[in-house]
Amino acid sequence: KLYIMITFVFSNPLDAVEHLKRIVFDGNATALQLFIIVLVFAILWYIIFAIVKAIIRPLVHNKPWLRQALERDYERSSKKMFKEIGLEFTKEEAIEYTMNDWPKMQAIYLQHLVGSMFCIPSLLGLTDPATASTLAICG
């Protein structure tokens, strides 16, 4: 049954979106249906993260402004944080590690922004409570 649902989701995207919307707003969705929603969100965010990182990395890697910011951050907090979690980095290694991680962090911020926007209807009372709660849960 899971294979059939996954095949349906990815074989006909427009019908799949409608099907997923029905599941999301169904108060009696089964665990398997909810698993499909989680799976689709995971795949979607995986793809978005890969795209965002591929776009951002060439724009910022080894740029003087980012290197300067990471140097300041190393002295202020990163040096201590790395030591506390058991990573022994030189300053240059820490800056390189953080610079490589920076695009991923921007993708995480984007994910949190989108998720928080799902909460706006609930916060502002823009729609019925059931719909607003469902959107907030998805966020």
BALUM-294722 format. One record per residue: residue number from 0; x, y, z of N, C-alpha, C in turn. Coordinates in steps of 0.2 Angstrom, whole numbers, padded with zeros to 4 digits. Example, Ala and Ser with C-alpha at 12.3 -4.5 7.8 and 13.67 -1.06 7.14 Angstrom:
2
0, 0066, -0028, 0039, 0062, -0022, 0039, 0066, -0016, 0039 .
1, 0064, -0011, 0035, 0068, -0005, 0036, 0064, 0000, 0039 .
//
This chain:
139
0, 0004, -0006, 0000, 0000, 0000, 0000, 0004, 0006, 0000 .
1, 0010, 0006, 0004, 0014, 0012, 0004, 0017, 0013, -0003 .
2, 0020, 0008, -0006, 0022, 0008, -0013, 0018, 0012, -0018 .
3, 0011, 0010, -0017, 0006, 0012, -0022, 0005, 0020, -0020 .
4, 0005, 0022, -0014, 0004, 0029, -0012, 0010, 0033, -0015 .
5, 0016, 0031, -0014, 0022, 0034, -0016, 0022, 0035, -0023 .
6, 0021, 0029, -0027, 0021, 0030, -0034, 0016, 0035, -0037 .
7, 0010, 0035, -0033, 0005, 0040, -0035, 0007, 0047, -0034 .
8, 0010, 0048, -0029, 0013, 0055, -0027, 0018, 0058, -0032 .
9, 0022, 0053, -0034, 0027, 0056, -0039, 0026, 0054, -0046 .
10, 0020, 0051, -0048, 0019, 0050, -0055, 0014, 0055, -0058 .
11, 0010, 0058, -0054, 0005, 0063, -0057, 0006, 0069, -0052 .
12, 0010, 0074, -0053, 0011, 0079, -0048, 0005, 0083, -0046 .
13, 0001, 0085, -0051, -0005, 0089, -0050, -0010, 0086, -0046 .
14, -0012, 0080, -0048, -0016, 0076, -0044, -0013, 0074, -0037 .
15, -0007, 0073, -0037, -0004, 0072, -0030, -0004, 0078, -0025 .
16, -0003, 0084, -0028, -0004, 0090, -0024, -0011, 0090, -0021 .
17, -0016, 0089, -0025, -0023, 0089, -0022, -0024, 0083, -0017 .
18, -0021, 0078, -0018, -0022, 0072, -0014, -0018, 0074, -0007 .
19, -0012, 0077, -0007, -0009, 0078, -0001, -0013, 0084, 0002 .
20, -0016, 0089, -0001, -0020, 0094, 0002, -0026, 0091, 0006 .
21, -0029, 0086, 0003, -0034, 0082, 0006, -0032, 0079, 0013 .
22, -0026, 0076, 0012, -0024, 0072, 0018, -0022, 0077, 0024 .
23, -0019, 0082, 0022, -0017, 0087, 0027, -0023, 0090, 0031 .
24, -0028, 0091, 0027, -0034, 0094, 0030, -0039, 0089, 0033 .
25, -0037, 0083, 0032, -0042, 0078, 0035, -0041, 0076, 0042 .
26, -0046, 0078, 0046, -0045, 0077, 0053, -0044, 0069, 0055 .
27, -0046, 0065, 0051, -0046, 0058, 0052, -0040, 0054, 0048 .
28, -0035, 0058, 0046, -0030, 0055, 0042, -0026, 0049, 0046 .
29, -0025, 0044, 0042, -0021, 0038, 0045, -0014, 0039, 0046 .
30, -0011, 0035, 0050, -0004, 0036, 0051, 0000, 0035, 0045 .
31, -0002, 0031, 0041, 0002, 0030, 0034, 0001, 0036, 0030 .
32, -0005, 0039, 0030, -0006, 0045, 0026, -0002, 0051, 0029 .
33, -0001, 0051, 0035, 0003, 0057, 0038, 0010, 0055, 0037 .
34, 0012, 0049, 0037, 0019, 0047, 0035, 0021, 0050, 0028 .
35, 0016, 0049, 0023, 0017, 0051, 0016, 0018, 0059, 0016 .
36, 0014, 0062, 0020, 0015, 0070, 0021, 0022, 0071, 0023 .
37, 0024, 0068, 0029, 0031, 0069, 0031, 0036, 0068, 0026 .
38, 0035, 0062, 0023, 0040, 0060, 0018, 0041, 0065, 0012 .
39, 0035, 0068, 0010, 0035, 0073, 0004, 0038, 0079, 0007 .
40, 0037, 0081, 0013, 0040, 0087, 0016, 0048, 0086, 0016 .
41, 0050, 0080, 0018, 0057, 0079, 0019, 0060, 0079, 0012 .
42, 0057, 0076, 0007, 0060, 0076, 0000, 0060, 0083, -0003 .
43, 0055, 0087, -0002, 0054, 0094, -0004, 0060, 0098, -0001 .
44, 0061, 0098, 0006, 0066, 0102, 0009, 0073, 0100, 0007 .
45, 0074, 0093, 0006, 0080, 0091, 0004, 0082, 0094, -0003 .
46, 0078, 0094, -0007, 0079, 0097, -0014, 0080, 0105, -0013 .
47, 0076, 0108, -0009, 0077, 0115, -0008, 0083, 0117, -0005 .
48, 0085, 0113, 0000, 0092, 0114, 0003, 0098, 0113, -0002 .
49, 0097, 0108, -0006, 0102, 0107, -0011, 0103, 0113, -0016 .
50, 0097, 0115, -0018, 0097, 0121, -0023, 0099, 0127, -0020 .
51, 0097, 0129, -0014, 0099, 0135, -0010, 0107, 0135, -0009 .
52, 0109, 0129, -0007, 0116, 0129, -0006, 0120, 0130, -0012 .
53, 0118, 0127, -0018, 0121, 0127, -0024, 0121, 0135, -0027 .
54, 0116, 0138, -0025, 0116, 0145, -0027, 0120, 0150, -0023 .
55, 0120, 0149, -0016, 0123, 0153, -0011, 0131, 0152, -0011 .
56, 0133, 0146, -0011, 0140, 0145, -0010, 0144, 0149, -0015 .
57, 0143, 0149, -0021, 0148, 0152, -0026, 0148, 0160, -0025 .
58, 0142, 0162, -0022, 0141, 0169, -0021, 0145, 0172, -0015 .
59, 0146, 0167, -0010, 0149, 0170, -0003, 0156, 0166, -0002 .
60, 0157, 0161, -0004, 0163, 0157, -0002, 0170, 0161, -0003 .
61, 0174, 0162, 0002, 0180, 0166, 0002, 0179, 0173, 0001 .
62, 0173, 0176, 0001, 0172, 0183, 0000, 0175, 0186, 0007 .
63, 0179, 0192, 0006, 0182, 0195, 0012, 0177, 0197, 0017 .
64, 0171, 0199, 0015, 0166, 0201, 0021, 0164, 0195, 0025 .
65, 0163, 0189, 0022, 0162, 0183, 0026, 0167, 0181, 0030 .
66, 0173, 0181, 0027, 0179, 0179, 0031, 0180, 0183, 0037 .
67, 0180, 0190, 0036, 0180, 0195, 0042, 0175, 0193, 0047 .
68, 0169, 0192, 0045, 0164, 0191, 0050, 0165, 0184, 0053 .
69, 0167, 0179, 0050, 0169, 0173, 0053, 0175, 0173, 0058 .
70, 0180, 0177, 0056, 0185, 0178, 0060, 0183, 0182, 0067 .
71, 0179, 0187, 0066, 0176, 0190, 0072, 0172, 0185, 0077 .
72, 0168, 0181, 0073, 0164, 0176, 0077, 0168, 0171, 0080 .
73, 0174, 0169, 0077, 0178, 0164, 0080, 0181, 0167, 0087 .
74, 0183, 0173, 0087, 0186, 0176, 0093, 0180, 0177, 0098 .
75, 0174, 0179, 0096, 0169, 0180, 0101, 0166, 0174, 0104 .
76, 0165, 0168, 0100, 0161, 0163, 0102, 0163, 0156, 0099 .
77, 0164, 0156, 0093, 0165, 0149, 0090, 0171, 0145, 0093 .
78, 0176, 0149, 0094, 0182, 0145, 0097, 0180, 0141, 0104 .
79, 0176, 0145, 0108, 0174, 0142, 0114, 0169, 0136, 0112 .
80, 0164, 0137, 0108, 0159, 0132, 0106, 0163, 0126, 0103 .
81, 0167, 0127, 0099, 0171, 0121, 0096, 0174, 0117, 0101 .
82, 0178, 0120, 0106, 0181, 0117, 0111, 0176, 0113, 0116 .
83, 0171, 0116, 0117, 0166, 0113, 0121, 0163, 0107, 0118 .
84, 0162, 0106, 0112, 0159, 0100, 0109, 0165, 0096, 0106 .
85, 0171, 0097, 0108, 0177, 0092, 0107, 0180, 0093, 0101 .
86, 0179, 0098, 0097, 0182, 0099, 0091, 0188, 0104, 0092 .
87, 0194, 0102, 0090, 0200, 0106, 0091, 0202, 0108, 0084 .
88, 0200, 0114, 0083, 0201, 0118, 0076, 0206, 0123, 0077 .
89, 0211, 0124, 0072, 0215, 0130, 0072, 0210, 0136, 0070 .
90, 0212, 0142, 0070, 0207, 0147, 0068, 0206, 0147, 0061 .
91, 0211, 0145, 0057, 0209, 0144, 0050, 0205, 0138, 0048 .
92, 0206, 0133, 0052, 0202, 0127, 0051, 0194, 0128, 0053 .
93, 0193, 0132, 0058, 0187, 0134, 0060, 0183, 0138, 0055 .
94, 0187, 0143, 0053, 0184, 0148, 0048, 0182, 0144, 0041 .
95, 0186, 0140, 0039, 0185, 0136, 0033, 0179, 0131, 0034 .
96, 0178, 0128, 0040, 0173, 0124, 0042, 0166, 0128, 0042 .
97, 0167, 0133, 0045, 0161, 0138, 0046, 0159, 0141, 0039 .
98, 0164, 0142, 0035, 0162, 0145, 0028, 0159, 0140, 0024 .
99, 0161, 0134, 0024, 0158, 0128, 0021, 0151, 0127, 0023 .
100, 0149, 0128, 0030, 0143, 0127, 0033, 0138, 0132, 0032 .
101, 0141, 0138, 0030, 0137, 0144, 0030, 0131, 0144, 0025 .
102, 0131, 0141, 0019, 0126, 0141, 0015, 0120, 0136, 0017 .
103, 0122, 0131, 0021, 0117, 0126, 0024, 0113, 0130, 0029 .
104, 0117, 0134, 0033, 0113, 0138, 0038, 0108, 0143, 0035 .
105, 0110, 0146, 0030, 0105, 0150, 0026, 0099, 0147, 0024 .
106, 0100, 0140, 0022, 0094, 0136, 0020, 0090, 0135, 0026 .
107, 0093, 0133, 0031, 0089, 0132, 0037, 0085, 0138, 0039 .
108, 0088, 0144, 0039, 0084, 0150, 0040, 0078, 0151, 0036 .
109, 0079, 0149, 0029, 0074, 0150, 0025, 0068, 0145, 0027 .
110, 0070, 0139, 0029, 0065, 0134, 0031, 0061, 0136, 0037 .
111, 0064, 0140, 0042, 0061, 0142, 0047, 0057, 0148, 0046 .
112, 0059, 0152, 0041, 0055, 0158, 0038, 0048, 0155, 0035 .
113, 0049, 0150, 0031, 0043, 0147, 0028, 0038, 0144, 0033 .
114, 0041, 0140, 0037, 0037, 0137, 0043, 0033, 0142, 0047 .
115, 0037, 0148, 0049, 0033, 0153, 0053, 0028, 0156, 0049 .
116, 0029, 0157, 0042, 0023, 0160, 0038, 0017, 0156, 0038 .
117, 0018, 0149, 0039, 0012, 0145, 0040, 0008, 0146, 0046 .
118, 0011, 0149, 0051, 0008, 0151, 0057, 0004, 0157, 0057 .
119, 0005, 0162, 0052, 0002, 0168, 0052, -0005, 0168, 0052 .
120, -0009, 0164, 0048, -0016, 0163, 0048, -0019, 0162, 0055 .
121, -0015, 0158, 0059, -0017, 0156, 0066, -0016, 0162, 0071 .
122, -0010, 0165, 0070, -0009, 0171, 0074, -0014, 0177, 0073 .
123, -0015, 0178, 0067, -0019, 0184, 0065, -0027, 0182, 0065 .
124, -0029, 0176, 0065, -0036, 0174, 0065, -0039, 0175, 0058 .
125, -0035, 0173, 0053, -0037, 0175, 0046, -0041, 0170, 0043 .
126, -0042, 0164, 0046, -0046, 0159, 0043, -0049, 0155, 0049 .
127, -0053, 0150, 0047, -0056, 0146, 0053, -0051, 0142, 0057 .
128, -0053, 0141, 0063, -0047, 0138, 0067, -0045, 0132, 0065 .
129, -0049, 0127, 0062, -0046, 0121, 0060, -0041, 0122, 0054 .
130, -0042, 0126, 0050, -0038, 0127, 0044, -0031, 0130, 0047 .
131, -0032, 0135, 0051, -0027, 0139, 0054, -0022, 0134, 0058 .
132, -0025, 0130, 0062, -0021, 0125, 0066, -0018, 0120, 0061 .
133, -0021, 0118, 0056, -0018, 0113, 0052, -0012, 0116, 0048 .
134, -0012, 0123, 0046, -0007, 0126, 0043, -0001, 0127, 0048 .
135, -0003, 0129, 0054, 0002, 0130, 0059, 0006, 0123, 0061 .
136, 0003, 0118, 0061, 0006, 0111, 0062, 0010, 0110, 0056 .
137, 0009, 0111, 0050, 0013, 0110, 0044, 0019, 0114, 0045 .
138, 0018, 0120, 0048, 0024, 0125, 0048, 0029, 0123, 0053 .
//
